[in-house]
Amino acid sequence: MPLELDFSSAIEQRERITKDQEKLIHDLYKEASEEIGKKAEQAPRVPSDHLNQQYLRELQNQINDQITSMEGKIGSSIKSGMEQMSKATVDSAKQFLSDTGMPIKGAYSNVPADTVRAVASGQLYKGDWTLSKALWLDGKNTQKDVQAIIAKGIAENKSAYDIAKDLEKYVNPDARKDWDWGKVYPGSKKVVDYNAQRLARTMISHAYQQAFVRTTLKNPFVIKYQWQAAGTERTCEICNERDGQLYEKDELPLDHPNGMCTFLAVIEDSMEDIADRLADWAHGGDDPELDEWAKDLYGKNWQEKKEEVLTKQEPKASMPVKDYKDIQQKWGVTCSKALSGKTIQNLDEALTYMTSTYGSEFLSAAPLFDNKNPLYARGYEAYYSSWEDSLGIHVHKDNSKRLETSTWVHELGHALTGYIAATQKGRHSFLPEVCNSITATAFTNTGHELNKKGVPTNRDMARCVSPYGGTNTAECVAEAVRNIWDHPDSASKESMAIHEELLRLLGR
């Protein structure tokens, strides 16, 4: 089943941010109209050229100042909203990275700033349009309307009070304009905040689309974009026709002003396919598309981030730590007794003995994980998608259940270290020092330097044994045992060295 790149959370954020913008713009105009209303109460109630002219001049200057102030506040709010929108979209894109095992920290770090810059500066549009110019022009048109209303009132010999009340109604976004408002004040706005509201909705929507494209364009697993119309009564005919239509990634049309459509990133690869490709790439495989994606994600540090794919932290066990340690201790004791005096040079014989003696109970030594990241499965044979799979029981197409010995051998590796700990250290547990000693000796003998703790680095263990072997030294030993079983003629020199050290400690 294809993996989804889910932007639903970002889309929900767009609705919230758009509503916040709408309220802020509305409140700014409402506040301005209330200030004008207060000023109106101080206005002369009878026509007087001298008093009217002085009062109206002051009122116009006050309104002009309010409009200029609103321009700045609306502009700052829109830019802030676009940044929030971009970050929400980036967060959705980061979830895809998390699902596939790619590092999240630092990914798409430049997208929010780049998006705000591209939209606000007009890079997305033709001509010399910018957000600041659009707000300035809207403010100038509003100021012209104010001037026209004052001039018309003076020409009709209205009192300053009546003119101020008309201005209060004009600036009030909630005021119902009379049906003949356009005749009385031709050319003036009937809804004073419409342009600002339209501009804010468009900028937030375009920021969402720009961030969507910016976070998916170089993603090699996204093959196309699909248009999803808003599906409301206001959805235009063009958008309805586009609904469900697929577009090449460099040909997605820009949604129109006031548009609220969304987009789907189309992915055809399954999680297993994606995990395989990423793992091959992380192990040094040639994949130019993934290289370009990593550069886009992380910038100049992309090579370091690539290395992190191999050394992700161990997922949490689904059982309590104490219970898991009890199981480890149990099998340390069991194996120390069962294998005592047995010939274990041949892993086949050891495995046969353990499984024939203890049967399915031996499976209880297998760790059960809630968070099954496919990249860890590269340390095993397959991606474990169920509880039974995590224990090494694979369900095949004929519905039969067969044991995958590869996983059993991995667990036998843990059992052998428990045997060594029990017999040589006098403790029935998977002692870290036993595995530290085994891996330190093996990696030193194969030309590696150890870290400050005197053990191989997680990166070296991941590279030389398996990605899951890079979790810690205990898993590295178990994975080395599995490698010898799976690939006796081609296992890495580090796995061979671990195996030799195991046999030495076992006295063979």
N, C-alpha and C positions, 0 to 999 in steps of 0.2 A: 504493500500500500504506500502511495507517495506520501512524503512528509509535507506538512503544511507550513507555510510562512504566514502566520496569523497576525493580521494588523487590526483585529477587532477592538483591542484595547485602545489603540491610537485613534480609531474612528470614534469611539466613545469620548475620548479626550477632546476631539475636534468639536463635538457637539457642546461639551461643557465650556470650552474656551470661547466658542462662538456666542454662547448665551452670556457669558461674562462680559464679552466685548459689547454686546448689544445693550446690556444693562448700564455699563459705564458710559457709553455715548448718550444713551437716553437720559441718565442722571445729570450729565454735564449740561445738556440743553435745558433740562427741567430746572436746574439750579440757576442758569442764566435768566430764564423767563421769570423766576421768582424774584430775582434781583431787580429785573426791570419793573415787575409789579410793585415792589417797594418804592422804587423811584417814581413810579406813576402817581403814587399817593401824594407826592410832594409837588406834583405838576400843577400849573395854573389851570383852573377849570373854565376860564373865559378867554376868548381870543385876545391876545395882546402881542403885537409884533415884537416889541423889545423883550418882554419876559419869555415869550415862546421861543424866540431865536436863541437866547442865552441858554434856556433849559434844554432845548432840543440838541444844541451843539454839545452840551455836556453829556446828554444821554447817548448820542451817537458815538462819542469818543469812548464812553464806558462800554457800550456794546462791542465796538471794534476791538477794544482791549480784551474783552471776554472771548471773542471769537479767536483772536490770536492765541490766547492762553489755551483754549480748547484744542486748537490745531496741534500744539506741542504735546498736550496730555494724550490726545487720541493717537498721535503718531507713536509716542513712547509705548502706549498700551498695545497697539497693533504689533509693534516689533517684539514686545515681550510675549504676546500671544503666539506669534510665529515661532519664537524660540521654544516656547513650551510645546507647541505642536510638533516641532522637529525632534525635540528630545523624546516625546512620547512615541514617535515613529521609530526612532533609533532604538528605544527600549524594546519594541516589538521585534525589530530585526535582530537584536542581541539575543532574544529568546531562541531564535533559530540557531544561533551560534552555540548556545548552551546545549540545545538538543543534540547537536552534532558533535559536541566535544571540542569545539574551537574556543580559544581564549576570548573572554569578554572584555577584560580591562583594556582600555585604550582604543577599542574598536569604534569606528565612525566618529572619532573625537572632533573632527572638523565639520561634520555635517550640519549641526545647528547653526553655527556662525555663517557657514557658506550659504545655507538656505536663506537665512534672513537677508544676507547681502544680495543674493541673486534676485530675490523677489522685490525687496525694497528699492534696489537700485535700478530695477527695470530690465535686467539682463535677460529675463524670460520673454520680454515683449519687444515689439518693434518700435522704432522712434526714440524720442528722448524722454519718455515717461519715467517718473520716479514717484515713490510714495510721498515724499515731501512736497513735490510740485503739485500732486493731485490734491493733497490736503490744503496747500496754499491757495490753489485755484478755487476749491470749494469754499474756503473761507472768504476769498475775495468776492465770489458770487453772493454769498450771504450778506457781506457788507454792502454790496450794491443794492440788494433787496431792501436792506434797512434804510439806505439813503433814499431809495425810490419811495418807500412807504412814508417817510418823513416829508419828502418833496410833495407827494400827492396830497398829504394831509394839509400842508401849508396852503397849497393851491386851492383846496376846498374850504379853507378858512376854519379848519378844525382846531379845537383847543389842544394845548400841549398834552393835557390829560388823555383826551381821546386818541391822539396819535400814539402816546405811550402804551395805552391799552391794546391798540392794534399791534404794536411791536411785541408786547408781551404774548399775545396770541400767536403771532408769527413764529416766535422762538420756542414756544411751548410744544414739545413733541406729542403731548396728549390732547391738545386743544383741537376741537372739531372746527375746521374752517367752514364758513358759510358757503353755500352752493355757488354764490356769485363772487367768491374771493378772487378768482382768476380775472373776473371782469373789473373788479375794483382795483386790484394790483396786478395787472397783466405781466406775465413773465416771472413772477416771484414763485418760490417753492411752496407747494401746498403742504408737503411733509418736510420740515426743515432738516431733520437728521437723516433723511433717506440716503443721500449720497455717502455720508460718512458710514452709515450702517452697511451699505452695499460694498463699500471699499473694504471695511473690516472683514466681512464674510468672505470676500474674494481673496484677500490676502492670506487668511487662515487656511482656506481651502487650497490655495496654490502652494502654501508652505507644506501642507500635508502631502500634496502630489509630488512636489520637488524632493522632499525627504524620502518619500516612498521610492522614487526612481533612483535617488542617490544611494540608497542602501541596498538596492537590488540589481542595479545595472550591470555590475561586474561579478555578481554572484553566478558562477557557472552552472549551478543547479536550477536556476530560474531561466526557463526557456522563452517564455512569452508573458505578456500582461493581458488580463481580461477586464474589460470595462463592466462595472456594475452600476446601473442607474439607480438613483435615489428612490424611484418608485413612488413618488408622492403626486398629489394633484397638480403641483406646480412644476413637475419634471417636464422639460421641453421635449418636443418631438425628436430633435436631434439626439438627445441623450437616450431616449427610449429606443431609438433605432440602434444605438451603439450597445445597448444592454446585452451582455454575453459575448460581444465581439472580441476576438483575439487580435493583439497588436504585437508587432516586433518591438523589442525593448527600446529601440531608438526611434520609434514612430508613434508613441502614445500621444494622442492629442491633448492639449492643455484644456482643462475644463473651463467653461465660459464663466464670466462674472456672475456672482451669486450662486454658482453651481455647488451642489452637495453630493456629487457622485463619488464612488469609491472604486478601488482597483484590486485585483487579485494577482498575486505572483504565482504563475503556473509552474509547478514542479512535477516531473514525471518519475524521477528516480525514487526508489524505496529507501528507507532508512539504512537497510543493510548495504545497498549499493553505494550510498553516500559515505557510509562508514568505511567501506572497503577502499574507496577512492582516496579519502582523506588519510587513511592509514598508510596506503602505498606512498602517497605524497610525503607524509611526515617521515617515512623511512628513507627518503631520498629519491623517490621515483620522479621521473620527469613529467611535469604537468604544468605547462605555461599558464593555462587558465587559472589554476589555483594560485600560482605565483602572483599573477596580476591581482587576483582577488585579495590575497594577503597584503599586498602593497597598498591597495585601496583601503583595507581595513585598518592597518596598523602603521602605515607610513614607513619610515626608514628602519623601524624596529621589527619589520615583518619576519626576518629570519629567526630572531629570538622567539617570537611568538610561535613560529612553526615548531621550534624545539619543545615548547610547552605542551604541544599536543601529546607528546610521548610521556610527559611526566605529570599528568593531571593527578590531583589528590585522590586517594582511595575513597570509593563511595561508602556510605554508612551501612553497616550490617543491619538487617531487618530484625534480628533478635538482640536482646539486651547483651551488653558486653560481657557481663558476668556469665550468662548462660553459654555464650560462645567460648569463653575461656574454659568453662567446665568441660565442654566437648573436646577442646584441644587437649586438656589434661587427661581426659578419659582415653583418648587415642594414643597419647604418649605412653600411658601405662599399658594399654592393650598391646601396642606394637612391641614394647620392650619385652613383654611376656611371650607373645606369639612368635616373634622373630628370633628370640634368643636361641642360639645354636643352629639357626637355619642358614642355608646358603642363600645369600641375597646378592651375589655378584650379578645374577641374571634377573633383571626386573620382571621378566615374564613369570618366572617362578614365584617371586615375591607377590606379585599381583594375583596370580592364580591362587596362592595359598590364602591370602587375606580375603579375597572375594568368596572363595569356596567355604571358608571357615565362618565368616561373619555375614556373608550375603549382603542384602540391601542395607543392613545396619551400618556398614562401612560408609555408606553415602552420607550419614549424618555429620561427617567431618567436613563436608563441602560447605563453603560460606554461602549464605543466602543474601542477596542484595536487593534492596528496594529500588535503587537508582541504577538501572542497567544501561550504562553508556556503551554504545556499540564499539567504541574505540578500545575498551577494555577486552572486548570479545576477541580481538586479534591475538590476545595471549592464549585464547582457547581455540577451538575449531569453528565455533559459530556464535552468533548472537543469541543469548539465552532470553527468550521472550516469555517464559513461564517458570513457575516454581519447579516443575519437573525437569525442564531444560537446564536450570541452574544446577541441578544435581547430576547432570550427565545422562538423563534419560531423554532421548529424542523421539518425537512422534513422527513417523514416516507417512508417506502418501497412502500406504495401505492400512493406516491406522494402527500399525504394530508399534510397540514400544521396545526399542533396542538400546542397550547400554553403550555409550560412547567411551571406550576405554581411555581415550586421551585425558578426559577429565578425571577419571579414577586415578590415573598415574600421577597427575598433578597432586591429588590428595595423598597419594602414597608418599610423595616427596615430603609433605608435611609430617606424615607418620614416621618417616625415617629420621627426620630431625628430632622428633619427639623421643624416638628410641635412643638416639645419641645423647640427648639431654638427660634422659632417665638413667642410662647406664654409666655415663661418664661424669655428669654433673650432679647426680643424685637428686634430681628434681624432675617430677613428672609433668613437664609442660614444654611448650614450644619456646624455649628460652631465646630471647633475641641475641644473646652473646654467641650462641652456637651458630646461628645463621650469619651473624656478622663475621665470625671467624672464618667460616667456610667461604663466603663471598670475598672477603678481604684477601685470603690466600690465593683464591682462584684468579681474581682480577689482577693481583700483583704479579702472579706468574705469567699472565698473558700481556703484560706491558702497560697496565693502566695505573694511573695515580689515584690515591685514595683521598677522600675529603678530610676535613678537620676532625671528624669523628672517627677516622680510621676505617671507614667502609667505602665501597664504591659509590659514586654519585648516582642518584636516581636516573639521570640522563644516560649514563653509561650502561646501567642495567637494562633500561628500556631499549636502547639501541642494540645491545649485544645479545640479549636473551629474548625479551618480548616487551611490548608496551605495559602489560599487566605486571611483568616481572620488575618493572621500574617502580612499583608501588613501595616496596620495602625489601629488605634482604630475605625475609622468610618466603615471600612470594617469588623472589628471584631464584631461590634454591628449588622450590617446587616447580617452577616453569622450566628450569634447566633439566630437571628429571623428565618432565614431559617432552621437552625437545629431543632428548636422547631416544625416547620411546618412539616419537613420531618420525624423526629424521636421523636414524642412527648413522647414516653415511654423510650427512650434510649439516649436522648441528654445528653451531658456532663453537669456536675454540674456547670461549668463556663457559659455555654450557658443558663442554667436555671436561674443562678444568674443575668445575663445580662437582661434576659426577665423580671424578677421580678423588677429590678431597673427601667426598661423602664415603666412598669405599674405603679410603684410608682410615677415616675415623671409625668406620664400622669394623675395622680390623680384617679386611679382606685383601 
